[in-house]
Amino acid sequence: MAAEITCERARKIYGRGAAAFEAVNSASFSVEKGEFVSLLGPSGCGKSTLMMMIGGLEAISGGTILAAGTPITEPRPEIGIVFQDPTLLPWKTAMQHCATRRWWTGTLEVFRDPTCRLCWS
């Protein structure tokens, strides 16, 4: 049986050439069902970047990240994220922010959904 979360040599590089910065270098670990795991490290070491990659909000530059054996390539309804600071996604409207979870899970019915009605009134 596959682990709930598996990272195999996961990497994240921002920029290109001389301006490239490696935020995550070869992260490898697995998290089994029911396990509680903490990522510890100094500020700027890549903890948040790694969590964003696991959540499907940040593309990986190399390696693999799997959820129950399936590659994570986009946000998934069974993976939730709580940001460190209050965060809005700059490309979304207020209504889209309110309905994001419903949209990702495919359960959003615009104008019939109470979340959308609240945002449109």
PDB file as gemmi writes it, atoms N, CA and C in Angstrom:
CRYST1    1.000    1.000    1.000  90.00  90.00  90.00 P 1                      
ATOM      1  N   MET A   1       0.837  -1.179   0.000  1.00  0.00           N  
ATOM      2  CA  MET A   1       0.000   0.000   0.000  1.00  0.00           C  
ATOM      3  C   MET A   1       0.886   1.248   0.000  1.00  0.00           C  
ATOM      4  N   ALA A   2       0.523   2.221  -0.829  1.00  0.00           N  
ATOM      5  CA  ALA A   2       1.310   3.448  -0.957  1.00  0.00           C  
ATOM      6  C   ALA A   2       1.134   4.342   0.268  1.00  0.00           C  
ATOM      7  N   ALA A   3       2.198   5.087   0.592  1.00  0.00           N  
ATOM      8  CA  ALA A   3       2.126   6.060   1.682  1.00  0.00           C  
ATOM      9  C   ALA A   3       1.124   7.154   1.315  1.00  0.00           C  
ATOM     10  N   GLU A   4       0.595   7.844   2.306  1.00  0.00           N  
ATOM     11  CA  GLU A   4      -0.338   8.951   2.048  1.00  0.00           C  
ATOM     12  C   GLU A   4       0.347  10.055   1.251  1.00  0.00           C  
ATOM     13  N   ILE A   5       1.540  10.457   1.682  1.00  0.00           N  
ATOM     14  CA  ILE A   5       2.335  11.468   0.981  1.00  0.00           C  
ATOM     15  C   ILE A   5       3.746  10.918   0.819  1.00  0.00           C  
ATOM     16  N   THR A   6       4.273  11.012  -0.384  1.00  0.00           N  
ATOM     17  CA  THR A   6       5.645  10.591  -0.646  1.00  0.00           C  
ATOM     18  C   THR A   6       6.355  11.679  -1.434  1.00  0.00           C  
ATOM     19  N   CYS A   7       7.496  12.109  -0.953  1.00  0.00           N  
ATOM     20  CA  CYS A   7       8.366  13.032  -1.682  1.00  0.00           C  
ATOM     21  C   CYS A   7       9.630  12.262  -2.025  1.00  0.00           C  
ATOM     22  N   GLU A   8       9.971  12.260  -3.285  1.00  0.00           N  
ATOM     23  CA  GLU A   8      11.180  11.569  -3.750  1.00  0.00           C  
ATOM     24  C   GLU A   8      12.048  12.565  -4.512  1.00  0.00           C  
ATOM     25  N   ARG A   9      13.123  13.011  -3.865  1.00  0.00           N  
ATOM     26  CA  ARG A   9      14.064  13.956  -4.458  1.00  0.00           C  
ATOM     27  C   ARG A   9      13.368  15.186  -5.040  1.00  0.00           C  
ATOM     28  N   ALA A  10      12.340  15.689  -4.330  1.00  0.00           N  
ATOM     29  CA  ALA A  10      11.590  16.861  -4.793  1.00  0.00           C  
ATOM     30  C   ALA A  10      12.478  18.102  -4.767  1.00  0.00           C  
ATOM     31  N   ARG A  11      12.404  18.877  -5.844  1.00  0.00           N  
ATOM     32  CA  ARG A  11      13.218  20.089  -5.963  1.00  0.00           C  
ATOM     33  C   ARG A  11      12.353  21.250  -6.432  1.00  0.00           C  
ATOM     34  N   LYS A  12      12.747  22.444  -6.022  1.00  0.00           N  
ATOM     35  CA  LYS A  12      12.123  23.658  -6.534  1.00  0.00           C  
ATOM     36  C   LYS A  12      13.200  24.686  -6.793  1.00  0.00           C  
ATOM     37  N   ILE A  13      13.260  25.129  -8.045  1.00  0.00           N  
ATOM     38  CA  ILE A  13      14.226  26.141  -8.448  1.00  0.00           C  
ATOM     39  C   ILE A  13      13.447  27.320  -9.016  1.00  0.00           C  
ATOM     40  N   TYR A  14      13.727  28.504  -8.495  1.00  0.00           N  
ATOM     41  CA  TYR A  14      13.133  29.735  -9.014  1.00  0.00           C  
ATOM     42  C   TYR A  14      14.156  30.425  -9.903  1.00  0.00           C  
ATOM     43  N   GLY A  15      13.721  30.972 -11.025  1.00  0.00           N  
ATOM     44  CA  GLY A  15      14.606  31.693 -11.926  1.00  0.00           C  
ATOM     45  C   GLY A  15      15.398  30.754 -12.813  1.00  0.00           C  
ATOM     46  N   ARG A  16      16.247  31.360 -13.628  1.00  0.00           N  
ATOM     47  CA  ARG A  16      17.083  30.592 -14.569  1.00  0.00           C  
ATOM     48  C   ARG A  16      18.493  31.151 -14.607  1.00  0.00           C  
ATOM     49  N   GLY A  17      19.407  30.323 -15.053  1.00  0.00           N  
ATOM     50  CA  GLY A  17      20.786  30.753 -15.237  1.00  0.00           C  
ATOM     51  C   GLY A  17      21.429  31.250 -13.960  1.00  0.00           C  
ATOM     52  N   ALA A  18      22.159  32.368 -14.086  1.00  0.00           N  
ATOM     53  CA  ALA A  18      22.880  32.922 -12.942  1.00  0.00           C  
ATOM     54  C   ALA A  18      21.939  33.404 -11.845  1.00  0.00           C  
ATOM     55  N   ALA A  19      20.684  33.718 -12.210  1.00  0.00           N  
ATOM     56  CA  ALA A  19      19.715  34.210 -11.221  1.00  0.00           C  
ATOM     57  C   ALA A  19      18.941  33.073 -10.548  1.00  0.00           C  
ATOM     58  N   ALA A  20      19.218  31.825 -10.906  1.00  0.00           N  
ATOM     59  CA  ALA A  20      18.472  30.693 -10.350  1.00  0.00           C  
ATOM     60  C   ALA A  20      18.740  30.545  -8.852  1.00  0.00           C  
ATOM     61  N   PHE A  21      17.670  30.200  -8.129  1.00  0.00           N  
ATOM     62  CA  PHE A  21      17.776  29.978  -6.685  1.00  0.00           C  
ATOM     63  C   PHE A  21      17.075  28.662  -6.355  1.00  0.00           C  
ATOM     64  N   GLU A  22      17.786  27.737  -5.734  1.00  0.00           N  
ATOM     65  CA  GLU A  22      17.208  26.452  -5.366  1.00  0.00           C  
ATOM     66  C   GLU A  22      16.603  26.556  -3.965  1.00  0.00           C  
ATOM     67  N   ALA A  23      15.258  26.579  -3.906  1.00  0.00           N  
ATOM     68  CA  ALA A  23      14.561  26.729  -2.628  1.00  0.00           C  
ATOM     69  C   ALA A  23      14.417  25.393  -1.902  1.00  0.00           C  
ATOM     70  N   VAL A  24      14.266  24.305  -2.661  1.00  0.00           N  
ATOM     71  CA  VAL A  24      14.152  22.960  -2.078  1.00  0.00           C  
ATOM     72  C   VAL A  24      15.093  22.060  -2.872  1.00  0.00           C  
ATOM     73  N   ASN A  25      15.957  21.336  -2.152  1.00  0.00           N  
ATOM     74  CA  ASN A  25      16.952  20.485  -2.799  1.00  0.00           C  
ATOM     75  C   ASN A  25      16.790  19.042  -2.350  1.00  0.00           C  
ATOM     76  N   SER A  26      16.241  18.215  -3.222  1.00  0.00           N  
ATOM     77  CA  SER A  26      16.202  16.771  -3.010  1.00  0.00           C  
ATOM     78  C   SER A  26      15.510  16.338  -1.715  1.00  0.00           C  
ATOM     79  N   ALA A  27      14.305  16.846  -1.477  1.00  0.00           N  
ATOM     80  CA  ALA A  27      13.539  16.449  -0.289  1.00  0.00           C  
ATOM     81  C   ALA A  27      12.954  15.055  -0.513  1.00  0.00           C  
ATOM     82  N   SER A  28      13.257  14.141   0.397  1.00  0.00           N  
ATOM     83  CA  SER A  28      12.761  12.769   0.297  1.00  0.00           C  
ATOM     84  C   SER A  28      12.239  12.302   1.646  1.00  0.00           C  
ATOM     85  N   PHE A  29      10.971  11.910   1.695  1.00  0.00           N  
ATOM     86  CA  PHE A  29      10.353  11.358   2.901  1.00  0.00           C  
ATOM     87  C   PHE A  29       8.988  10.811   2.534  1.00  0.00           C  
ATOM     88  N   SER A  30       8.404  10.066   3.459  1.00  0.00           N  
ATOM     89  CA  SER A  30       7.034   9.597   3.252  1.00  0.00           C  
ATOM     90  C   SER A  30       6.267   9.765   4.558  1.00  0.00           C  
ATOM     91  N   VAL A  31       4.959   9.943   4.412  1.00  0.00           N  
ATOM     92  CA  VAL A  31       4.066  10.096   5.554  1.00  0.00           C  
ATOM     93  C   VAL A  31       3.003   9.020   5.426  1.00  0.00           C  
ATOM     94  N   GLU A  32       2.932   8.161   6.421  1.00  0.00           N  
ATOM     95  CA  GLU A  32       1.950   7.076   6.414  1.00  0.00           C  
ATOM     96  C   GLU A  32       0.615   7.562   6.978  1.00  0.00           C  
ATOM     97  N   LYS A  33      -0.444   6.859   6.661  1.00  0.00           N  
ATOM     98  CA  LYS A  33      -1.769   7.193   7.173  1.00  0.00           C  
ATOM     99  C   LYS A  33      -1.735   7.225   8.703  1.00  0.00           C  
ATOM    100  N   GLY A  34      -2.280   8.302   9.279  1.00  0.00           N  
ATOM    101  CA  GLY A  34      -2.339   8.446  10.731  1.00  0.00           C  
ATOM    102  C   GLY A  34      -1.098   9.044  11.360  1.00  0.00           C  
ATOM    103  N   GLU A  35      -0.027   9.211  10.598  1.00  0.00           N  
ATOM    104  CA  GLU A  35       1.198   9.800  11.134  1.00  0.00           C  
ATOM    105  C   GLU A  35       1.052  11.307  11.287  1.00  0.00           C  
ATOM    106  N   PHE A  36       1.722  11.867  12.277  1.00  0.00           N  
ATOM    107  CA  PHE A  36       1.799  13.304  12.482  1.00  0.00           C  
ATOM    108  C   PHE A  36       3.235  13.702  12.218  1.00  0.00           C  
ATOM    109  N   VAL A  37       3.441  14.631  11.292  1.00  0.00           N  
ATOM    110  CA  VAL A  37       4.788  15.016  10.887  1.00  0.00           C  
ATOM    111  C   VAL A  37       4.929  16.522  10.971  1.00  0.00           C  
ATOM    112  N   SER A  38       6.093  16.999  11.399  1.00  0.00           N  
ATOM    113  CA  SER A  38       6.403  18.432  11.433  1.00  0.00           C  
ATOM    114  C   SER A  38       7.626  18.686  10.572  1.00  0.00           C  
ATOM    115  N   LEU A  39       7.604  19.796   9.854  1.00  0.00           N  
ATOM    116  CA  LEU A  39       8.779  20.251   9.114  1.00  0.00           C  
ATOM    117  C   LEU A  39       9.427  21.355   9.932  1.00  0.00           C  
ATOM    118  N   LEU A  40      10.671  21.161  10.308  1.00  0.00           N  
ATOM    119  CA  LEU A  40      11.390  22.128  11.123  1.00  0.00           C  
ATOM    120  C   LEU A  40      12.609  22.619  10.375  1.00  0.00           C  
ATOM    121  N   GLY A  41      12.924  23.887  10.551  1.00  0.00           N  
ATOM    122  CA  GLY A  41      14.115  24.447   9.935  1.00  0.00           C  
ATOM    123  C   GLY A  41      14.108  25.947  10.060  1.00  0.00           C  
ATOM    124  N   PRO A  42      15.248  26.575   9.795  1.00  0.00           N  
ATOM    125  CA  PRO A  42      15.341  28.030   9.919  1.00  0.00           C  
ATOM    126  C   PRO A  42      14.515  28.746   8.850  1.00  0.00           C  
ATOM    127  N   SER A  43      14.253  29.999   9.096  1.00  0.00           N  
ATOM    128  CA  SER A  43      13.522  30.825   8.138  1.00  0.00           C  
ATOM    129  C   SER A  43      14.242  30.800   6.789  1.00  0.00           C  
ATOM    130  N   GLY A  44      13.455  30.615   5.725  1.00  0.00           N  
ATOM    131  CA  GLY A  44      14.018  30.653   4.384  1.00  0.00           C  
ATOM    132  C   GLY A  44      14.596  29.346   3.885  1.00  0.00           C  
ATOM    133  N   CYS A  45      14.419  28.245   4.615  1.00  0.00           N  
ATOM    134  CA  CYS A  45      15.037  26.977   4.191  1.00  0.00           C  
ATOM    135  C   CYS A  45      14.166  26.180   3.218  1.00  0.00           C  
ATOM    136  N   GLY A  46      12.921  26.625   2.942  1.00  0.00           N  
ATOM    137  CA  GLY A  46      12.093  25.941   1.956  1.00  0.00           C  
ATOM    138  C   GLY A  46      10.898  25.182   2.507  1.00  0.00           C  
ATOM    139  N   LYS A  47      10.620  25.310   3.811  1.00  0.00           N  
ATOM    140  CA  LYS A  47       9.490  24.581   4.409  1.00  0.00           C  
ATOM    141  C   LYS A  47       8.166  24.952   3.742  1.00  0.00           C  
ATOM    142  N   SER A  48       7.885  26.232   3.630  1.00  0.00           N  
ATOM    143  CA  SER A  48       6.619  26.673   3.033  1.00  0.00           C  
ATOM    144  C   SER A  48       6.559  26.309   1.554  1.00  0.00           C  
ATOM    145  N   THR A  49       7.665  26.438   0.856  1.00  0.00           N  
ATOM    146  CA  THR A  49       7.702  26.063  -0.559  1.00  0.00           C  
ATOM    147  C   THR A  49       7.382  24.585  -0.720  1.00  0.00           C  
ATOM    148  N   LEU A  50       7.956  23.755   0.122  1.00  0.00           N  
ATOM    149  CA  LEU A  50       7.677  22.319   0.062  1.00  0.00           C  
ATOM    150  C   LEU A  50       6.203  22.042   0.337  1.00  0.00           C  
ATOM    151  N   MET A  51       5.623  22.716   1.333  1.00  0.00           N  
ATOM    152  CA  MET A  51       4.202  22.520   1.631  1.00  0.00           C  
ATOM    153  C   MET A  51       3.325  22.975   0.472  1.00  0.00           C  
ATOM    154  N   MET A  52       3.703  24.062  -0.195  1.00  0.00           N  
ATOM    155  CA  MET A  52       2.941  24.529  -1.356  1.00  0.00           C  
ATOM    156  C   MET A  52       3.025  23.513  -2.501  1.00  0.00           C  
ATOM    157  N   MET A  53       4.171  22.860  -2.649  1.00  0.00           N  
ATOM    158  CA  MET A  53       4.310  21.830  -3.682  1.00  0.00           C  
ATOM    159  C   MET A  53       3.456  20.617  -3.322  1.00  0.00           C  
ATOM    160  N   ILE A  54       3.455  20.210  -2.061  1.00  0.00           N  
ATOM    161  CA  ILE A  54       2.636  19.077  -1.629  1.00  0.00           C  
ATOM    162  C   ILE A  54       1.155  19.392  -1.822  1.00  0.00           C  
ATOM    163  N   GLY A  55       0.771  20.640  -1.591  1.00  0.00           N  
ATOM    164  CA  GLY A  55      -0.614  21.052  -1.765  1.00  0.00           C  
ATOM    165  C   GLY A  55      -1.017  21.259  -3.217  1.00  0.00           C  
ATOM    166  N   GLY A  56      -0.064  21.171  -4.137  1.00  0.00           N  
ATOM    167  CA  GLY A  56      -0.370  21.346  -5.549  1.00  0.00           C  
ATOM    168  C   GLY A  56      -0.490  22.797  -5.975  1.00  0.00           C  
ATOM    169  N   LEU A  57      -0.061  23.724  -5.137  1.00  0.00           N  
ATOM    170  CA  LEU A  57      -0.147  25.145  -5.469  1.00  0.00           C  
ATOM    171  C   LEU A  57       1.139  25.683  -6.079  1.00  0.00           C  
ATOM    172  N   GLU A  58       2.185  24.900  -6.049  1.00  0.00           N  
ATOM    173  CA  GLU A  58       3.476  25.283  -6.600  1.00  0.00           C  
ATOM    174  C   GLU A  58       4.014  24.095  -7.388  1.00  0.00           C  
ATOM    175  N   ALA A  59       4.402  24.310  -8.638  1.00  0.00           N  
ATOM    176  CA  ALA A  59       4.930  23.217  -9.469  1.00  0.00           C  
ATOM    177  C   ALA A  59       6.318  22.810  -8.984  1.00  0.00           C  
ATOM    178  N   ILE A  60       6.620  21.516  -9.086  1.00  0.00           N  
ATOM    179  CA  ILE A  60       7.951  21.057  -8.706  1.00  0.00           C  
ATOM    180  C   ILE A  60       8.894  21.215  -9.900  1.00  0.00           C  
ATOM    181  N   SER A  61      10.176  21.388  -9.603  1.00  0.00           N  
ATOM    182  CA  SER A  61      11.180  21.513 -10.659  1.00  0.00           C  
ATOM    183  C   SER A  61      11.840  20.178 -10.970  1.00  0.00           C  
ATOM    184  N   GLY A  62      11.755  19.232 -10.045  1.00  0.00           N  
ATOM    185  CA  GLY A  62      12.360  17.929 -10.248  1.00  0.00           C  
ATOM    186  C   GLY A  62      11.894  16.968  -9.180  1.00  0.00           C  
ATOM    187  N   GLY A  63      12.117  15.682  -9.410  1.00  0.00           N  
ATOM    188  CA  GLY A  63      11.676  14.665  -8.470  1.00  0.00           C  
ATOM    189  C   GLY A  63      10.184  14.420  -8.588  1.00  0.00           C  
ATOM    190  N   THR A  64       9.609  13.794  -7.562  1.00  0.00           N  
ATOM    191  CA  THR A  64       8.174  13.508  -7.575  1.00  0.00           C  
ATOM    192  C   THR A  64       7.579  13.740  -6.195  1.00  0.00           C  
ATOM    193  N   ILE A  65       6.316  14.118  -6.205  1.00  0.00           N  
ATOM    194  CA  ILE A  65       5.521  14.208  -4.979  1.00  0.00           C  
ATOM    195  C   ILE A  65       4.234  13.462  -5.270  1.00  0.00           C  
ATOM    196  N   LEU A  66       3.924  12.475  -4.419  1.00  0.00           N  
ATOM    197  CA  LEU A  66       2.764  11.620  -4.635  1.00  0.00           C  
ATOM    198  C   LEU A  66       1.804  11.695  -3.453  1.00  0.00           C  
ATOM    199  N   ALA A  67       0.513  11.601  -3.745  1.00  0.00           N  
ATOM    200  CA  ALA A  67      -0.522  11.446  -2.725  1.00  0.00           C  
ATOM    201  C   ALA A  67      -1.182  10.105  -3.002  1.00  0.00           C  
ATOM    202  N   ALA A  68      -1.031   9.169  -2.085  1.00  0.00           N  
ATOM    203  CA  ALA A  68      -1.566   7.809  -2.247  1.00  0.00           C  
ATOM    204  C   ALA A  68      -1.130   7.200  -3.575  1.00  0.00           C  
ATOM    205  N   GLY A  69       0.123   7.450  -3.956  1.00  0.00           N  
ATOM    206  CA  GLY A  69       0.689   6.853  -5.155  1.00  0.00           C  
ATOM    207  C   GLY A  69       0.427   7.605  -6.449  1.00  0.00           C  
ATOM    208  N   THR A  70      -0.331   8.695  -6.393  1.00  0.00           N  
ATOM    209  CA  THR A  70      -0.668   9.472  -7.586  1.00  0.00           C  
ATOM    210  C   THR A  70       0.097  10.800  -7.567  1.00  0.00           C  
ATOM    211  N   PRO A  71       0.750  11.181  -8.686  1.00  0.00           N  
ATOM    212  CA  PRO A  71       1.495  12.446  -8.710  1.00  0.00           C  
ATOM    213  C   PRO A  71       0.599  13.650  -8.415  1.00  0.00           C  
ATOM    214  N   ILE A  72       1.125  14.575  -7.628  1.00  0.00           N  
ATOM    215  CA  ILE A  72       0.415  15.821  -7.335  1.00  0.00           C  
ATOM    216  C   ILE A  72       0.867  16.849  -8.368  1.00  0.00           C  
ATOM    217  N   THR A  73      -0.045  17.248  -9.234  1.00  0.00           N  
ATOM    218  CA  THR A  73       0.272  18.212 -10.280  1.00  0.00           C  
ATOM    219  C   THR A  73      -0.613  19.449 -10.218  1.00  0.00           C  
ATOM    220  N   GLU A  74      -1.607  19.424  -9.333  1.00  0.00           N  
ATOM    221  CA  GLU A  74      -2.525  20.547  -9.172  1.00  0.00           C  
ATOM    222  C   GLU A  74      -3.188  20.421  -7.812  1.00  0.00           C  
ATOM    223  N   PRO A  75      -3.893  21.465  -7.362  1.00  0.00           N  
ATOM    224  CA  PRO A  75      -4.592  21.348  -6.078  1.00  0.00           C  
ATOM    225  C   PRO A  75      -5.571  20.182  -6.088  1.00  0.00           C  
ATOM    226  N   ARG A  76      -5.681  19.491  -4.955  1.00  0.00           N  
ATOM    227  CA  ARG A  76      -6.567  18.333  -4.843  1.00  0.00           C  
ATOM    228  C   ARG A  76      -7.532  18.537  -3.690  1.00  0.00           C  
ATOM    229  N   PRO A  77      -8.766  18.085  -3.827  1.00  0.00           N  
ATOM    230  CA  PRO A  77      -9.770  18.333  -2.790  1.00  0.00           C  
ATOM    231  C   PRO A  77      -9.455  17.685  -1.449  1.00  0.00           C  
ATOM    232  N   GLU A  78      -8.677  16.617  -1.421  1.00  0.00           N  
ATOM    233  CA  GLU A  78      -8.390  15.954  -0.157  1.00  0.00           C  
ATOM    234  C   GLU A  78      -7.174  16.545   0.565  1.00  0.00           C  
ATOM    235  N   ILE A  79      -6.541  17.546  -0.032  1.00  0.00           N  
ATOM    236  CA  ILE A  79      -5.387  18.187   0.593  1.00  0.00           C  
ATOM    237  C   ILE A  79      -5.748  19.638   0.882  1.00  0.00           C  
ATOM    238  N   GLY A  80      -5.724  20.017   2.160  1.00  0.00           N  
ATOM    239  CA  GLY A  80      -6.028  21.388   2.551  1.00  0.00           C  
ATOM    240  C   GLY A  80      -4.775  22.108   2.996  1.00  0.00           C  
ATOM    241  N   ILE A  81      -4.805  23.418   2.882  1.00  0.00           N  
ATOM    242  CA  ILE A  81      -3.666  24.240   3.277  1.00  0.00           C  
ATOM    243  C   ILE A  81      -4.162  25.379   4.145  1.00  0.00           C  
ATOM    244  N   VAL A  82      -3.452  25.625   5.233  1.00  0.00           N  
ATOM    245  CA  VAL A  82      -3.689  26.807   6.052  1.00  0.00           C  
ATOM    246  C   VAL A  82      -2.423  27.648   5.919  1.00  0.00           C  
ATOM    247  N   PHE A  83      -2.561  28.828   5.364  1.00  0.00           N  
ATOM    248  CA  PHE A  83      -1.407  29.686   5.137  1.00  0.00           C  
ATOM    249  C   PHE A  83      -0.914  30.295   6.442  1.00  0.00           C  
ATOM    250  N   GLN A  84       0.370  30.641   6.495  1.00  0.00           N  
ATOM    251  CA  GLN A  84       0.972  31.240   7.687  1.00  0.00           C  
ATOM    252  C   GLN A  84       0.364  32.602   7.983  1.00  0.00           C  
ATOM    253  N   ASP A  85       0.118  33.359   6.946  1.00  0.00           N  
ATOM    254  CA  ASP A  85      -0.441  34.700   7.068  1.00  0.00           C  
ATOM    255  C   ASP A  85      -1.758  34.739   6.311  1.00  0.00           C  
ATOM    256  N   PRO A  86      -2.639  35.690   6.640  1.00  0.00           N  
ATOM    257  CA  PRO A  86      -3.861  35.820   5.839  1.00  0.00           C  
ATOM    258  C   PRO A  86      -3.467  36.024   4.373  1.00  0.00           C  
ATOM    259  N   THR A  87      -3.975  35.185   3.505  1.00  0.00           N  
ATOM    260  CA  THR A  87      -3.532  35.197   2.114  1.00  0.00           C  
ATOM    261  C   THR A  87      -4.715  35.176   1.164  1.00  0.00           C  
ATOM    262  N   LEU A  88      -4.664  36.050   0.191  1.00  0.00           N  
ATOM    263  CA  LEU A  88      -5.608  36.021  -0.924  1.00  0.00           C  
ATOM    264  C   LEU A  88      -4.810  35.740  -2.187  1.00  0.00           C  
ATOM    265  N   LEU A  89      -5.403  35.030  -3.102  1.00  0.00           N  
ATOM    266  CA  LEU A  89      -4.753  34.738  -4.375  1.00  0.00           C  
ATOM    267  C   LEU A  89      -5.054  35.907  -5.306  1.00  0.00           C  
ATOM    268  N   PRO A  90      -4.033  36.634  -5.771  1.00  0.00           N  
ATOM    269  CA  PRO A  90      -4.249  37.889  -6.486  1.00  0.00           C  
ATOM    270  C   PRO A  90      -5.036  37.751  -7.792  1.00  0.00           C  
ATOM    271  N   TRP A  91      -5.088  36.576  -8.362  1.00  0.00           N  
ATOM    272  CA  TRP A  91      -5.801  36.404  -9.624  1.00  0.00           C  
ATOM    273  C   TRP A  91      -7.278  36.053  -9.435  1.00  0.00           C  
ATOM    274  N   LYS A  92      -7.743  35.932  -8.193  1.00  0.00           N  
ATOM    275  CA  LYS A  92      -9.141  35.570  -7.935  1.00  0.00           C  
ATOM    276  C   LYS A  92      -9.953  36.780  -7.461  1.00  0.00           C  
ATOM    277  N   THR A  93     -11.236  36.776  -7.790  1.00  0.00           N  
ATOM    278  CA  THR A  93     -12.159  37.793  -7.286  1.00  0.00           C  
ATOM    279  C   THR A  93     -12.585  37.409  -5.873  1.00  0.00           C  
ATOM    280  N   ALA A  94     -13.303  38.307  -5.203  1.00  0.00           N  
ATOM    281  CA  ALA A  94     -13.803  38.010  -3.853  1.00  0.00           C  
ATOM    282  C   ALA A  94     -14.719  36.784  -3.892  1.00  0.00           C  
ATOM    283  N   MET A  95     -15.598  36.714  -4.870  1.00  0.00           N  
ATOM    284  CA  MET A  95     -16.510  35.571  -4.994  1.00  0.00           C  
ATOM    285  C   MET A  95     -15.726  34.280  -5.205  1.00  0.00           C  
ATOM    286  N   GLN A  96     -14.709  34.328  -6.036  1.00  0.00           N  
ATOM    287  CA  GLN A  96     -13.910  33.131  -6.292  1.00  0.00           C  
ATOM    288  C   GLN A  96     -13.176  32.684  -5.033  1.00  0.00           C  
ATOM    289  N   HIS A  97     -12.704  33.622  -4.223  1.00  0.00           N  
ATOM    290  CA  HIS A  97     -12.067  33.242  -2.962  1.00  0.00           C  
ATOM    291  C   HIS A  97     -13.050  32.516  -2.053  1.00  0.00           C  
ATOM    292  N   CYS A  98     -14.264  33.042  -1.976  1.00  0.00           N  
ATOM    293  CA  CYS A  98     -15.277  32.418  -1.112  1.00  0.00           C  
ATOM    294  C   CYS A  98     -15.636  31.019  -1.595  1.00  0.00           C  
ATOM    295  N   ALA A  99     -15.596  30.801  -2.896  1.00  0.00           N  
ATOM    296  CA  ALA A  99     -16.062  29.541  -3.468  1.00  0.00           C  
ATOM    297  C   ALA A  99     -14.929  28.599  -3.882  1.00  0.00           C  
ATOM    298  N   THR A 100     -13.692  28.927  -3.572  1.00  0.00           N  
ATOM    299  CA  THR A 100     -12.549  28.143  -4.048  1.00  0.00           C  
ATOM    300  C   THR A 100     -12.656  26.663  -3.698  1.00  0.00           C  
ATOM    301  N   ARG A 101     -12.939  26.344  -2.459  1.00  0.00           N  
ATOM    302  CA  ARG A 101     -13.018  24.931  -2.047  1.00  0.00           C  
ATOM    303  C   ARG A 101     -14.091  24.196  -2.839  1.00  0.00           C  
ATOM    304  N   ARG A 102     -15.254  24.812  -2.995  1.00  0.00           N  
ATOM    305  CA  ARG A 102     -16.346  24.174  -3.742  1.00  0.00           C  
ATOM    306  C   ARG A 102     -15.966  24.009  -5.215  1.00  0.00           C  
ATOM    307  N   TRP A 103     -15.242  24.999  -5.764  1.00  0.00           N  
ATOM    308  CA  TRP A 103     -14.830  24.920  -7.171  1.00  0.00           C  
ATOM    309  C   TRP A 103     -13.844  23.770  -7.366  1.00  0.00           C  
ATOM    310  N   TRP A 104     -12.840  23.644  -6.464  1.00  0.00           N  
ATOM    311  CA  TRP A 104     -11.844  22.583  -6.581  1.00  0.00           C  
ATOM    312  C   TRP A 104     -12.472  21.201  -6.459  1.00  0.00           C  
ATOM    313  N   THR A 105     -13.499  21.059  -5.663  1.00  0.00           N  
ATOM    314  CA  THR A 105     -14.116  19.747  -5.480  1.00  0.00           C  
ATOM    315  C   THR A 105     -15.200  19.456  -6.511  1.00  0.00           C  
ATOM    316  N   GLY A 106     -15.488  20.438  -7.383  1.00  0.00           N  
ATOM    317  CA  GLY A 106     -16.485  20.229  -8.435  1.00  0.00           C  
ATOM    318  C   GLY A 106     -17.914  20.279  -7.926  1.00  0.00           C  
ATOM    319  N   THR A 107     -18.140  20.888  -6.763  1.00  0.00           N  
ATOM    320  CA  THR A 107     -19.489  20.926  -6.194  1.00  0.00           C  
ATOM    321  C   THR A 107     -20.103  22.318  -6.255  1.00  0.00           C  
ATOM    322  N   LEU A 108     -19.480  23.238  -6.979  1.00  0.00           N  
ATOM    323  CA  LEU A 108     -19.969  24.604  -7.052  1.00  0.00           C  
ATOM    324  C   LEU A 108     -21.021  24.746  -8.149  1.00  0.00           C  
ATOM    325  N   GLU A 109     -22.180  25.248  -7.790  1.00  0.00           N  
ATOM    326  CA  GLU A 109     -23.218  25.585  -8.752  1.00  0.00           C  
ATOM    327  C   GLU A 109     -23.447  27.082  -8.621  1.00  0.00           C  
ATOM    328  N   VAL A 110     -22.846  27.846  -9.535  1.00  0.00           N  
ATOM    329  CA  VAL A 110     -22.916  29.296  -9.468  1.00  0.00           C  
ATOM    330  C   VAL A 110     -24.378  29.743  -9.455  1.00  0.00           C  
ATOM    331  N   PHE A 111     -24.687  30.714  -8.622  1.00  0.00           N  
ATOM    332  CA  PHE A 111     -26.001  31.326  -8.409  1.00  0.00           C  
ATOM    333  C   PHE A 111     -26.946  30.453  -7.592  1.00  0.00           C  
ATOM    334  N   ARG A 112     -26.760  29.144  -7.546  1.00  0.00           N  
ATOM    335  CA  ARG A 112     -27.575  28.298  -6.681  1.00  0.00           C  
ATOM    336  C   ARG A 112     -26.893  28.077  -5.345  1.00  0.00           C  
ATOM    337  N   ASP A 113     -25.588  28.216  -5.340  1.00  0.00           N  
ATOM    338  CA  ASP A 113     -24.803  27.970  -4.144  1.00  0.00           C  
ATOM    339  C   ASP A 113     -24.907  29.157  -3.180  1.00  0.00           C  
ATOM    340  N   PRO A 114     -25.194  28.913  -1.883  1.00  0.00           N  
ATOM    341  CA  PRO A 114     -25.308  30.017  -0.916  1.00  0.00           C  
ATOM    342  C   PRO A 114     -24.044  30.869  -0.828  1.00  0.00           C  
ATOM    343  N   THR A 115     -22.884  30.258  -1.020  1.00  0.00           N  
ATOM    344  CA  THR A 115     -21.629  31.013  -0.987  1.00  0.00           C  
ATOM    345  C   THR A 115     -21.633  32.058  -2.086  1.00  0.00           C  
ATOM    346  N   CYS A 116     -22.042  31.681  -3.286  1.00  0.00           N  
ATOM    347  CA  CYS A 116     -22.066  32.614  -4.415  1.00  0.00           C  
ATOM    348  C   CYS A 116     -23.138  33.678  -4.206  1.00  0.00           C  
ATOM    349  N   ARG A 117     -24.300  33.298  -3.708  1.00  0.00           N  
ATOM    350  CA  ARG A 117     -25.375  34.270  -3.464  1.00  0.00           C  
ATOM    351  C   ARG A 117     -24.913  35.323  -2.479  1.00  0.00           C  
ATOM    352  N   LEU A 118     -24.193  34.896  -1.439  1.00  0.00           N  
ATOM    353  CA  LEU A 118     -23.681  35.831  -0.453  1.00  0.00           C  
ATOM    354  C   LEU A 118     -22.721  36.824  -1.108  1.00  0.00           C  
ATOM    355  N   CYS A 119     -21.853  36.332  -1.963  1.00  0.00           N  
ATOM    356  CA  CYS A 119     -20.854  37.177  -2.606  1.00  0.00           C  
ATOM    357  C   CYS A 119     -21.475  38.097  -3.652  1.00  0.00           C  
ATOM    358  N   TRP A 120     -22.550  37.686  -4.290  1.00  0.00           N  
ATOM    359  CA  TRP A 120     -23.162  38.475  -5.354  1.00  0.00           C  
ATOM    360  C   TRP A 120     -24.167  39.485  -4.831  1.00  0.00           C  
ATOM    361  N   SER A 121     -24.564  39.373  -3.535  1.00  0.00           N  
ATOM    362  CA  SER A 121     -25.573  40.314  -3.028  1.00  0.00           C  
ATOM    363  C   SER A 121     -24.953  41.590  -2.508  1.00  0.00           C  
TER     364      SER A 121                                                      
END                                                                             
